[in-house]
Amino acid sequence: MHLHRKTGMLLLSLLASVSFLWAQPTLEQPDLKKRGPVTITVLGTTDIHGNIWGYSYEDNKETTKDGLARVATYVEQVRGDQGADNVVLVDDGDLFQGTLLTDDLYNKDDSVPHPLMEAMNDLHYDAMVFGNHEFNFGVPFVERLKKEAKAPYLCANATYHDTDKPLAAPYTIIMKDGVRIGIIGLTNPDVPRWDGPKVESLDFEEVGSAARRACDQLKGKVDLIVAVAHVGFLAEYDEDHGTDAGYRILDQCPEIKVLMVGHSHVTVNEDYANGAKVLSCKNSGKEVARWDISFDDQNQITGIKGEVISMDGVKPSEALRSLPAVKEAHEKTITYVQGGAMSADGTVTSGVLGIATADFQPASEIPGIPQAKLEDTAVMDLILNVQLRNSGADVTSTALFRDDSAIYAGPINYGVIFKIYKFDNTLYTVDVTGAELKTYMEWAAACYNQWKPGDVTISFNPDKPGYLHDQFQGVNYEIDLSQPAGSRIKHVTFKGQPLKDDQVLKLAVNNYRYSSGLKTLKMVKAKRDWESPNSIRDMLTTYIKEEGEISPQCDHNWKIVGVDLQLDNPERAKAIELVKEGKIELPYHKSLNLDELKAQGLL
């Protein structure tokens, strides 16, 4: 039955795609010999994450090397150099999540056009793709984006579950200086892992097979195929089959010569075996991908050059910043975070939420190594205790999403809340056994490297990003770093008694961890039984407003054991000074080891 339904889904998707093709305008080529050879430039952006202006609202200051306004300056420069009819502009998603402007104001207000979409429309993009974070705000939000965008949103690998209707057109065909260009769009097939309940109405297909189908439909109709896929070049989850990997697109579609990938927030510049040029960029508008494709007078490709252009040193576009919707949104967000109020009827409020009587985060011994990953702290306990208070759960967890998370003595505004909890997550509860909870805790403890004799600092597993580094409240426990991953969690107690493997507790976790961790990795059998009506950031805001004044409190319910950091050894102090002076690399992913430093002649 499942195979039969899937076959039907693909057939209906194909028919819908063909119908879309019929709706495309007829693209008649000019006299190419008269035109002669030509170069088409494709520019790509990805993972802008709401950064229109180039501004950190939580820090209340301009950034220096990112933001869509800088991208706009570069795009206009290229159009001026190359001629607008020779430039293609595409976006690879994760555009509408990541700042206070998007997440907390305009994503929740559909009474006005989204200011970020107004900026994208002003830049005259040729095609756009959904990133996984667009789905954070539900399918209705994705449909809203389709309506507001002047450029076509493309998605060859997602359909509505009940109707098999494509979420968006799989591709578009455009003409640039006599060259017919087909652009295929693909979203991340792992979206259900992260936003399961929010996308229950959709089915997602692997990127390779969906790209293959779109290429078949484009055969003979275009001179160049550009694929824009919101996945990393290498697999994130499916290393065996590459269903979520950009390279799989090229393996199945050798005719694709330009591939943009994203999602991973890293610079990619790869020449693939089929002659394709693969590019990707860092996040927040720090970089722009650029392909220059040469054609002869028969529209045959004669060369492809690719580079990733840094926006460092590029002056932000005042034209884009001056767009009424953008300027108003920027000012409104600053007011929302810093001063509060507004209305008539721009509504806003927020501003100062309460007062912190003292710093909530201890100073880091080594700058760049957050103390909150080495010991329990008041910032983490604040978040965790608010989650327990709102959920009524027995135990809860969260991660330190930003290494610079902190609450300092003085006024607390919404920017502080955003800084200590950067994602717009909701809270779920689910029943877990003691054995399941310990499995989950072991999974989180794998974020550390194992300690070995001579190590005088604690370091972190480079294969485990910080957002996986969960800490737990409601139980007491130890993390023994003398042991390998999987055998580190020791002496777990609940209400003063050893936690039994068959004991059932109510666990509160954010929606992302529930879907992408507990269920995807099969750590928990039960299903969620509650979802909060508001976000965790909203819970923190409400709590601080109600309290008015908060003081740091920390119960130190967990600690790291099994290490000898030689805290009183003067050689350790000297090694740390060398790190601070920049003479030794920051020991984030590899601990300072006195034996190794001596062998290298550094001590």
TIPABA-856443 format. One record per residue (C-alpha): residue in one letter; residue number from 1; x, y, z; chain. Coordinates in Angstrom, 2 decimals, padded with zeros to 5 digits. Layout:
REM residues N
A/NUM/X/Y/Z/A
...
END
This chain:
REM residues 603
M/1/000.00/000.00/000.00/A
H/2/002.81/002.39/000.89/A
L/3/004.65/001.69/-002.37/A
H/4/001.47/002.07/-004.35/A
R/5/000.73/005.43/-002.73/A
K/6/004.27/006.66/-003.29/A
T/7/004.08/005.73/-006.95/A
G/8/000.83/007.65/-007.23/A
M/9/002.41/010.63/-005.51/A
L/10/005.28/010.71/-007.97/A
L/11/002.97/010.37/-010.97/A
L/12/000.73/013.18/-009.79/A
S/13/003.76/015.28/-008.99/A
L/14/005.01/014.65/-012.51/A
L/15/001.66/015.66/-014.01/A
A/16/001.63/018.81/-011.90/A
S/17/005.14/019.59/-013.02/A
V/18/004.23/019.07/-016.66/A
S/19/001.24/021.37/-016.21/A
F/20/003.59/023.97/-014.80/A
L/21/005.86/023.57/-017.81/A
W/22/002.94/024.21/-020.16/A
A/23/002.31/027.41/-018.23/A
Q/24/005.84/028.65/-018.93/A
P/25/006.12/031.37/-021.57/A
T/26/007.59/030.43/-024.94/A
L/27/011.23/031.45/-024.94/A
E/28/012.31/032.19/-028.48/A
Q/29/016.01/032.62/-028.97/A
P/30/017.45/035.56/-030.89/A
D/31/019.98/035.18/-033.69/A
L/32/022.80/033.66/-031.63/A
K/33/025.47/033.98/-034.35/A
K/34/024.78/037.69/-034.53/A
R/35/024.98/037.87/-030.77/A
G/36/028.23/035.86/-030.61/A
P/37/029.76/034.31/-027.50/A
V/38/028.30/035.41/-024.16/A
T/39/028.93/035.05/-020.42/A
I/40/026.05/034.55/-017.99/A
T/41/026.71/035.27/-014.31/A
V/42/024.72/033.41/-011.67/A
L/43/024.73/034.91/-008.17/A
G/44/023.47/032.94/-005.19/A
T/45/022.67/033.76/-001.57/A
T/46/021.87/031.32/001.20/A
D/47/021.18/031.20/004.94/A
I/48/020.65/034.95/005.32/A
H/49/018.74/034.14/008.54/A
G/50/016.73/037.33/008.73/A
N/51/019.72/039.65/008.55/A
I/52/018.42/042.43/006.28/A
W/53/020.27/045.41/007.68/A
G/54/023.54/044.04/008.97/A
Y/55/022.61/044.53/012.61/A
S/56/022.68/042.55/015.87/A
Y/57/019.48/043.56/017.64/A
E/58/020.37/041.65/020.79/A
D/59/023.63/043.61/021.05/A
N/60/022.14/046.85/019.70/A
K/61/024.93/047.49/017.21/A
E/62/025.73/047.27/013.52/A
T/63/027.68/044.33/012.23/A
T/64/030.63/044.94/009.93/A
K/65/030.71/042.25/007.27/A
D/66/027.28/040.71/006.69/A
G/67/023.64/041.47/005.98/A
L/68/021.44/041.60/002.88/A
A/69/022.18/045.32/002.47/A
R/70/025.82/044.47/001.67/A
V/71/024.70/041.72/-000.68/A
A/72/022.50/044.28/-002.46/A
T/73/025.49/046.54/-003.08/A
Y/74/027.45/043.67/-004.61/A
V/75/024.53/042.48/-006.75/A
E/76/024.00/045.92/-008.22/A
Q/77/027.71/046.23/-008.88/A
V/78/027.73/042.96/-010.85/A
R/79/024.62/043.93/-012.78/A
G/80/026.31/047.18/-013.68/A
D/81/029.48/045.42/-014.82/A
Q/82/027.88/042.48/-016.64/A
G/83/024.59/043.99/-017.77/A
A/84/021.36/043.13/-015.98/A
D/85/020.29/040.81/-018.82/A
N/86/023.35/038.66/-018.16/A
V/87/022.87/038.15/-014.41/A
V/88/020.75/035.51/-012.64/A
L/89/020.02/035.90/-008.91/A
V/90/018.81/032.99/-006.74/A
D/91/018.33/032.37/-003.01/A
D/92/018.78/029.00/-001.32/A
G/93/016.60/029.42/001.76/A
D/94/016.78/029.83/005.55/A
L/95/015.96/033.43/004.82/A
F/96/013.10/034.15/007.24/A
Q/97/014.45/032.92/010.58/A
G/98/017.21/034.08/012.84/A
T/99/016.66/037.66/014.07/A
L/100/014.30/039.40/016.43/A
L/101/012.87/041.25/013.42/A
T/102/011.80/038.03/011.72/A
D/103/011.11/035.57/014.52/A
D/104/009.43/037.80/017.07/A
L/105/007.75/040.50/015.01/A
Y/106/007.08/040.08/011.31/A
N/107/006.83/036.30/011.02/A
K/108/003.93/036.56/013.45/A
D/109/002.26/039.53/011.77/A
D/110/000.66/038.84/008.39/A
S/111/-001.31/042.09/008.38/A
V/112/001.50/043.77/006.43/A
P/113/003.87/042.46/003.74/A
H/114/006.99/041.00/005.28/A
P/115/009.78/043.62/005.14/A
L/116/012.36/040.99/004.26/A
M/117/010.26/039.89/001.29/A
E/118/009.91/043.53/000.28/A
A/119/013.72/043.68/000.20/A
M/120/013.98/040.45/-001.82/A
N/121/011.41/041.73/-004.29/A
D/122/013.32/045.00/-004.63/A
L/123/016.45/043.02/-005.50/A
H/124/014.56/041.21/-008.31/A
Y/125/015.51/037.64/-007.51/A
D/126/014.86/035.17/-010.33/A
A/127/014.06/032.21/-008.07/A
M/128/013.90/031.31/-004.38/A
V/129/014.00/028.04/-002.42/A
F/130/012.61/027.09/000.99/A
G/131/015.16/026.29/003.68/A
N/132/014.31/024.05/006.61/A
H/133/013.88/027.06/008.91/A
E/134/011.06/028.48/006.80/A
F/135/009.04/025.48/008.05/A
N/136/009.68/026.41/011.71/A
F/137/006.68/028.71/011.48/A
G/138/004.32/026.17/009.90/A
V/139/003.02/025.45/006.41/A
P/140/000.65/028.50/006.40/A
F/141/003.74/030.71/006.77/A
V/142/005.37/028.98/003.78/A
E/143/002.21/029.59/001.75/A
R/144/002.29/033.24/002.80/A
L/145/005.84/033.56/001.45/A
K/146/004.76/032.14/-001.91/A
K/147/002.05/034.77/-002.18/A
E/148/004.26/037.71/-001.23/A
A/149/007.25/036.77/-003.40/A
K/150/007.51/038.24/-006.90/A
A/151/010.09/035.61/-007.81/A
P/152/008.86/032.01/-008.07/A
Y/153/009.44/029.80/-005.05/A
L/154/010.66/026.42/-006.27/A
C/155/010.41/023.02/-004.58/A
A/156/010.74/019.82/-006.59/A
N/157/010.68/017.47/-003.60/A
A/158/007.68/018.32/-001.39/A
T/159/003.99/017.58/-001.93/A
Y/160/000.83/017.87/000.12/A
H/161/000.15/014.53/001.80/A
D/162/-003.60/014.32/001.15/A
T/163/-003.75/015.72/-002.38/A
D/164/-000.25/015.04/-003.78/A
K/165/-000.26/018.65/-004.95/A
P/166/003.29/020.06/-005.18/A
L/167/004.17/022.56/-002.49/A
A/168/005.63/024.76/-005.25/A
A/169/006.74/024.51/-008.88/A
P/170/009.74/022.20/-009.29/A
Y/171/011.56/024.56/-011.65/A
T/172/011.35/027.71/-013.71/A
I/173/012.79/028.61/-017.12/A
I/174/014.19/032.07/-017.79/A
M/175/015.98/033.70/-020.72/A
K/176/019.17/035.69/-020.26/A
D/177/020.82/037.19/-023.37/A
G/178/019.55/034.39/-025.58/A
V/179/020.47/031.61/-023.14/A
R/180/017.60/029.46/-021.85/A
I/181/018.21/028.67/-018.18/A
G/182/016.31/026.09/-016.16/A
I/183/016.44/026.57/-012.38/A
I/184/015.49/023.61/-010.17/A
G/185/014.70/024.20/-006.48/A
L/186/015.01/021.59/-003.71/A
T/187/014.35/021.87/000.00/A
N/188/015.86/019.78/002.77/A
P/189/014.20/016.34/003.02/A
D/190/015.06/016.17/006.73/A
V/191/012.50/018.88/007.60/A
P/192/010.18/016.33/009.33/A
R/193/013.02/015.41/011.69/A
W/194/013.07/018.95/013.04/A
D/195/009.52/020.21/012.62/A
G/196/007.50/016.98/012.54/A
P/197/004.07/018.13/013.77/A
K/198/004.29/021.44/011.90/A
V/199/004.71/019.70/008.52/A
E/200/002.43/016.68/008.94/A
S/201/000.51/017.83/005.87/A
L/202/003.58/017.44/003.63/A
D/203/005.63/014.59/002.17/A
F/204/009.32/015.15/001.43/A
E/205/011.38/013.27/-001.15/A
E/206/015.13/012.77/-001.41/A
V/207/016.91/015.45/-003.43/A
G/208/018.56/013.21/-006.03/A
S/209/015.45/011.53/-007.42/A
A/210/013.46/014.77/-007.41/A
A/211/016.24/016.56/-009.29/A
R/212/016.40/013.69/-011.81/A
R/213/012.69/014.00/-012.54/A
A/214/012.95/017.76/-013.03/A
C/215/015.95/017.35/-015.36/A
D/216/013.98/014.89/-017.49/A
Q/217/011.22/017.45/-017.85/A
L/218/013.72/020.14/-018.85/A
K/219/015.48/017.99/-021.45/A
G/220/015.86/019.80/-024.77/A
K/221/014.20/022.95/-023.46/A
V/222/017.16/024.74/-021.86/A
D/223/020.84/025.44/-022.47/A
L/224/021.87/025.46/-018.80/A
I/225/020.45/023.80/-015.69/A
V/226/021.07/025.45/-012.32/A
A/227/020.16/023.44/-009.21/A
V/228/019.56/025.32/-005.95/A
A/229/019.31/022.91/-003.02/A
H/230/019.02/023.66/000.68/A
V/231/021.22/020.78/001.78/A
G/232/024.89/020.43/002.55/A
F/233/027.19/019.08/-000.15/A
L/234/027.77/015.99/002.03/A
A/235/025.07/014.03/003.84/A
E/236/023.89/015.25/007.21/A
Y/237/022.06/012.08/008.28/A
D/238/021.99/009.57/005.41/A
E/239/025.66/008.91/004.79/A
D/240/024.92/005.54/003.17/A
H/241/022.61/006.79/000.41/A
G/242/023.06/010.57/000.36/A
T/243/019.33/011.32/000.24/A
D/244/020.08/014.69/001.91/A
A/245/023.38/015.42/000.14/A
G/246/024.17/017.79/-002.71/A
Y/247/026.63/015.39/-004.35/A
R/248/023.75/012.95/-004.89/A
I/249/022.07/015.49/-007.15/A
L/250/025.09/015.55/-009.43/A
D/251/025.47/011.77/-009.37/A
Q/252/021.92/011.38/-010.66/A
C/253/021.94/014.45/-012.90/A
P/254/025.26/014.79/-014.77/A
E/255/023.73/017.48/-017.00/A
I/256/023.59/019.90/-014.05/A
K/257/026.68/022.10/-014.27/A
V/258/025.84/024.72/-011.63/A
L/259/024.89/023.54/-008.13/A
M/260/024.27/025.80/-005.15/A
V/261/024.07/024.14/-001.75/A
G/262/023.56/025.70/001.68/A
H/263/022.31/024.80/005.14/A
S/264/025.75/024.05/006.59/A
H/265/026.94/027.67/006.96/A
V/266/030.32/026.87/005.43/A
T/267/032.19/028.01/002.33/A
V/268/032.15/025.38/-000.42/A
N/269/034.02/025.67/-003.73/A
E/270/034.20/022.26/-005.43/A
D/271/034.76/021.00/-008.96/A
Y/272/032.75/017.79/-009.37/A
A/273/033.59/014.85/-011.61/A
N/274/030.82/015.67/-014.11/A
G/275/032.29/019.14/-014.72/A
A/276/029.86/020.88/-012.38/A
K/277/030.91/023.78/-010.18/A
V/278/029.53/023.56/-006.62/A
L/279/029.44/026.63/-004.37/A
S/280/028.02/027.51/-000.97/A
C/281/028.35/030.38/001.49/A
K/282/028.63/031.20/005.14/A
N/283/025.48/032.40/006.89/A
S/284/023.91/035.83/007.50/A
G/285/024.99/037.37/004.20/A
K/286/028.73/037.07/004.86/A
E/287/029.33/035.72/001.35/A
V/288/027.79/035.52/-002.13/A
A/289/028.29/032.62/-004.55/A
R/290/029.22/033.59/-008.11/A
W/291/029.40/031.47/-011.28/A
D/292/030.51/032.90/-014.64/A
I/293/029.41/030.55/-017.43/A
S/294/030.72/031.12/-020.96/A
F/295/028.68/030.11/-024.04/A
D/296/029.59/030.08/-027.73/A
D/297/027.29/031.31/-030.49/A
Q/298/025.46/027.95/-030.41/A
N/299/024.81/028.26/-026.65/A
Q/300/027.24/025.45/-025.88/A
I/301/029.04/025.85/-022.55/A
T/302/032.72/026.62/-023.10/A
G/303/033.77/027.30/-019.52/A
I/304/032.58/027.71/-015.94/A
K/305/034.32/029.73/-013.26/A
G/306/033.14/029.85/-009.67/A
E/307/034.11/031.81/-006.61/A
V/308/032.69/032.72/-003.23/A
I/309/032.81/036.46/-002.62/A
S/310/033.26/037.85/000.90/A
M/311/031.07/040.80/001.87/A
D/312/033.74/042.06/004.28/A
G/313/034.50/045.64/003.28/A
V/314/031.37/046.03/001.13/A
K/315/029.37/049.14/001.98/A
P/316/025.70/048.43/002.80/A
S/317/023.17/049.59/000.22/A
E/318/021.46/052.74/001.45/A
A/319/018.84/052.23/-001.26/A
L/320/017.77/048.95/000.29/A
R/321/017.99/050.28/003.83/A
S/322/015.87/053.25/002.78/A
L/323/012.98/051.13/001.53/A
P/324/010.07/052.27/003.72/A
A/325/009.18/048.74/004.84/A
V/326/012.79/047.89/005.69/A
K/327/013.55/051.16/007.48/A
E/328/010.35/050.98/009.51/A
A/329/010.92/047.33/010.45/A
H/330/014.49/048.03/011.54/A
E/331/013.49/050.95/013.74/A
K/332/010.50/049.07/015.13/A
T/333/012.70/046.13/016.11/A
I/334/015.21/048.35/017.91/A
T/335/012.33/049.99/019.79/A
Y/336/010.91/046.57/020.64/A
V/337/014.20/045.33/022.05/A
Q/338/015.61/048.42/023.75/A
G/339/013.00/050.94/024.75/A
G/340/009.63/049.33/024.31/A
A/341/006.33/051.07/023.56/A
M/342/005.12/052.44/020.18/A
S/343/001.49/051.77/019.06/A
A/344/-000.96/054.01/017.06/A
D/345/-001.09/051.32/015.71/A
G/346/002.39/050.13/015.00/A
T/347/002.05/048.18/018.29/A
V/348/005.32/047.00/019.81/A
T/349/005.89/047.09/023.61/A
S/350/008.70/044.92/025.15/A
G/351/011.66/047.09/026.17/A
V/352/012.90/046.58/029.74/A
L/353/011.40/043.39/031.15/A
G/354/013.03/043.34/034.56/A
I/355/016.25/043.77/036.51/A
A/356/019.08/041.32/037.19/A
T/357/020.62/041.95/040.61/A
A/358/023.95/040.39/039.61/A
D/359/025.71/038.61/036.74/A
F/360/024.22/035.19/036.01/A
Q/361/027.23/033.71/034.23/A
P/362/030.66/033.17/035.79/A
A/363/033.59/034.56/033.86/A
S/364/035.28/032.08/031.56/A
E/365/038.77/031.09/032.63/A
I/366/039.80/030.93/028.97/A
P/367/038.11/033.47/026.66/A
G/368/036.21/031.50/024.03/A
I/369/035.61/028.46/026.27/A
P/370/032.20/029.08/027.89/A
Q/371/032.11/028.25/031.58/A
A/372/028.46/027.22/031.18/A
K/373/029.60/024.09/029.32/A
L/374/032.00/023.16/032.11/A
E/375/029.72/023.63/035.12/A
D/376/026.14/024.33/036.06/A
T/377/025.33/028.05/035.91/A
A/378/022.50/030.42/036.83/A
V/379/021.68/031.20/033.18/A
M/380/021.06/027.54/032.36/A
D/381/019.14/026.99/035.59/A
L/382/016.93/029.99/034.82/A
I/383/015.91/028.52/031.44/A
L/384/015.48/025.01/032.80/A
N/385/013.47/026.04/035.85/A
V/386/011.14/028.15/033.69/A
Q/387/010.61/025.10/031.47/A
L/388/009.76/022.97/034.54/A
R/389/007.43/025.65/035.85/A
N/390/005.50/025.92/032.57/A
S/391/005.33/022.20/031.78/A
G/392/004.86/020.61/035.20/A
A/393/007.42/018.00/034.15/A
D/394/009.75/016.05/036.45/A
V/395/012.88/016.69/034.42/A
T/396/013.85/018.94/031.53/A
S/397/016.79/019.76/029.26/A
T/398/018.22/022.49/027.08/A
A/399/021.47/023.47/025.41/A
L/400/023.64/026.58/025.58/A
F/401/022.87/027.73/022.04/A
R/402/025.39/030.57/022.05/A
D/403/028.76/030.45/023.77/A
D/404/028.40/034.14/024.65/A
S/405/025.01/033.71/026.34/A
A/406/024.87/035.83/029.46/A
I/407/022.69/037.93/031.74/A
Y/408/024.56/040.83/033.31/A
A/409/023.57/042.88/036.33/A
G/410/021.13/045.60/035.32/A
P/411/018.12/045.96/033.01/A
I/412/016.97/042.91/031.03/A
N/413/015.44/043.56/027.61/A
Y/414/014.19/041.19/024.94/A
G/415/017.60/041.17/023.28/A
V/416/018.99/039.44/026.37/A
I/417/016.28/036.78/026.11/A
F/418/017.11/036.26/022.43/A
K/419/020.78/035.94/023.28/A
I/420/020.29/033.20/025.87/A
Y/421/017.65/031.38/023.80/A
K/422/018.10/032.07/020.08/A
F/423/015.48/029.70/018.61/A
D/424/011.71/030.14/018.53/A
N/425/011.08/026.68/019.99/A
T/426/007.99/025.47/021.79/A
L/427/008.04/022.96/024.65/A
Y/428/006.81/019.35/024.55/A
T/429/006.35/016.79/027.32/A
V/430/006.80/013.05/026.92/A
D/431/006.97/010.11/029.33/A
V/432/010.41/008.49/029.57/A
T/433/011.76/005.58/031.56/A
G/434/014.86/005.98/033.67/A
A/435/016.78/003.90/031.14/A
E/436/015.63/006.11/028.26/A
L/437/016.58/009.28/030.12/A
K/438/020.06/007.91/030.82/A
T/439/020.46/007.03/027.13/A
Y/440/019.54/010.60/026.23/A
M/441/021.96/011.97/028.83/A
E/442/024.77/009.78/027.44/A
W/443/024.01/011.10/023.96/A
A/444/024.41/014.68/025.26/A
A/445/027.58/013.84/027.20/A
A/446/029.21/012.67/023.95/A
C/447/029.67/016.38/023.18/A
Y/448/032.83/016.30/025.33/A
N/449/036.16/014.81/024.38/A
Q/450/037.48/012.05/026.64/A
W/451/040.03/013.25/029.21/A
K/452/043.50/011.75/029.11/A
P/453/046.46/012.12/031.49/A
G/454/048.20/015.45/031.00/A
D/455/045.02/017.29/029.87/A
V/456/044.57/020.43/031.96/A
T/457/041.45/021.74/030.18/A
I/458/038.19/020.19/029.02/A
S/459/037.44/020.28/025.30/A
F/460/034.51/019.53/023.01/A
N/461/033.89/016.92/020.34/A
P/462/034.25/018.67/016.93/A
D/463/031.60/016.35/015.47/A
K/464/028.98/017.54/017.99/A
P/465/027.86/021.17/017.53/A
G/466/026.99/023.20/020.59/A
Y/467/023.24/023.02/020.10/A
L/468/023.42/019.27/020.92/A
H/469/025.13/019.89/024.26/A
D/470/022.09/019.41/026.49/A
Q/471/022.07/019.88/030.25/A
F/472/019.39/018.49/032.58/A
Q/473/017.41/019.80/035.51/A
G/474/015.25/017.75/037.90/A
V/475/017.88/015.05/038.36/A
N/476/021.34/015.10/039.88/A
Y/477/024.17/013.45/037.97/A
E/478/027.88/013.28/037.19/A
I/479/029.68/013.18/033.83/A
D/480/032.80/011.00/034.03/A
L/481/035.10/012.17/031.24/A
S/482/037.67/009.49/031.98/A
Q/483/035.23/007.15/030.24/A
P/484/034.43/006.87/026.51/A
A/485/031.21/008.28/025.10/A
G/486/028.27/006.09/026.04/A
S/487/029.60/005.26/029.52/A
R/488/029.88/008.67/031.16/A
I/489/026.66/009.33/033.06/A
K/490/027.04/008.31/036.72/A
H/491/025.05/008.46/039.97/A
V/492/021.76/009.73/038.54/A
T/493/019.29/010.52/041.32/A
F/494/015.73/011.83/041.32/A
K/495/014.44/013.48/044.50/A
G/496/017.43/012.11/046.39/A
Q/497/016.97/008.49/045.31/A
P/498/018.85/006.52/042.61/A
L/499/016.91/006.67/039.34/A
K/500/015.62/003.19/038.44/A
D/501/015.66/002.03/034.82/A
D/502/011.91/001.21/034.87/A
Q/503/010.92/004.41/036.69/A
V/504/008.73/006.70/034.54/A
L/505/009.31/010.45/034.54/A
K/506/007.69/013.30/032.65/A
L/507/010.36/014.96/030.44/A
A/508/010.02/018.47/028.96/A
V/509/012.07/019.15/025.82/A
N/510/011.86/021.66/023.00/A
N/511/010.12/020.62/019.79/A
Y/512/013.39/020.41/017.85/A
R/513/015.04/018.04/020.33/A
Y/514/011.95/015.87/020.51/A
S/515/011.78/015.39/016.73/A
S/516/015.44/015.41/015.72/A
G/517/016.87/013.68/018.77/A
L/518/014.54/011.59/020.85/A
K/519/012.34/010.26/018.05/A
T/520/014.75/010.23/015.11/A
L/521/017.38/008.39/017.13/A
K/522/014.73/006.17/018.75/A
M/523/015.78/007.08/022.28/A
V/524/012.18/007.35/023.54/A
K/525/009.18/005.13/022.76/A
A/526/006.29/007.23/024.09/A
K/527/004.71/010.06/022.10/A
R/528/004.50/013.66/023.21/A
D/529/001.41/014.37/025.29/A
W/530/001.54/018.19/025.50/A
E/531/002.80/021.18/023.52/A
S/532/003.12/024.65/024.99/A
P/533/000.85/027.31/023.46/A
N/534/003.75/029.79/023.52/A
S/535/007.46/029.73/022.80/A
I/536/010.16/029.14/025.40/A
R/537/011.33/032.73/024.82/A
D/538/007.82/033.91/025.65/A
M/539/007.91/031.85/028.86/A
L/540/011.17/033.48/029.90/A
T/541/009.78/036.94/029.10/A
T/542/006.64/036.34/031.15/A
Y/543/008.60/035.01/034.11/A
I/544/010.98/037.98/034.23/A
K/545/008.11/040.46/033.87/A
E/546/006.23/038.78/036.72/A
E/547/009.27/038.67/039.00/A
G/548/010.43/042.20/038.16/A
E/549/013.77/041.54/039.79/A
I/550/015.70/038.27/039.48/A
S/551/018.84/037.05/041.20/A
P/552/021.22/034.32/040.01/A
Q/553/020.43/030.93/041.50/A
C/554/022.26/027.71/040.74/A
D/555/021.77/024.32/042.41/A
H/556/024.87/022.67/040.88/A
N/557/022.92/019.50/040.18/A
W/558/025.62/018.17/037.82/A
K/559/029.38/018.15/037.67/A
I/560/032.25/016.78/035.62/A
V/561/034.35/014.07/037.29/A
G/562/037.12/011.71/036.23/A
V/563/039.58/014.49/035.34/A
D/564/042.69/015.92/036.95/A
L/565/043.10/019.43/035.58/A
Q/566/046.03/020.25/037.89/A
L/567/044.43/023.56/038.83/A
D/568/047.32/024.59/041.09/A
N/569/050.09/023.71/038.63/A
P/570/051.92/026.90/037.51/A
E/571/052.65/025.25/034.13/A
R/572/048.90/025.07/033.55/A
A/573/048.59/028.79/034.28/A
K/574/051.45/029.50/031.87/A
A/575/049.80/027.43/029.12/A
I/576/046.55/029.34/029.55/A
E/577/048.44/032.65/029.30/A
L/578/049.97/031.47/026.01/A
V/579/046.43/030.81/024.73/A
K/580/045.34/034.32/025.75/A
E/581/048.38/035.78/024.01/A
G/582/047.51/033.90/020.82/A
K/583/050.65/031.78/020.91/A
I/584/048.72/028.53/021.37/A
E/585/045.51/027.66/019.52/A
L/586/042.29/027.99/021.50/A
P/587/041.75/024.55/023.10/A
Y/588/038.10/024.23/022.08/A
H/589/038.28/020.92/020.23/A
K/590/041.57/019.67/021.71/A
S/591/042.54/020.00/025.36/A
L/592/045.72/021.67/026.53/A
N/593/048.00/018.77/027.44/A
L/594/051.10/019.63/029.45/A
D/595/053.04/016.56/028.25/A
E/596/052.41/017.46/024.60/A
L/597/053.22/021.15/025.13/A
K/598/056.53/020.24/026.77/A
A/599/057.38/017.86/023.93/A
Q/600/056.74/020.73/021.50/A
G/601/059.01/023.04/023.46/A
L/602/056.16/025.41/024.33/A
L/603/056.61/025.02/028.10/A
END
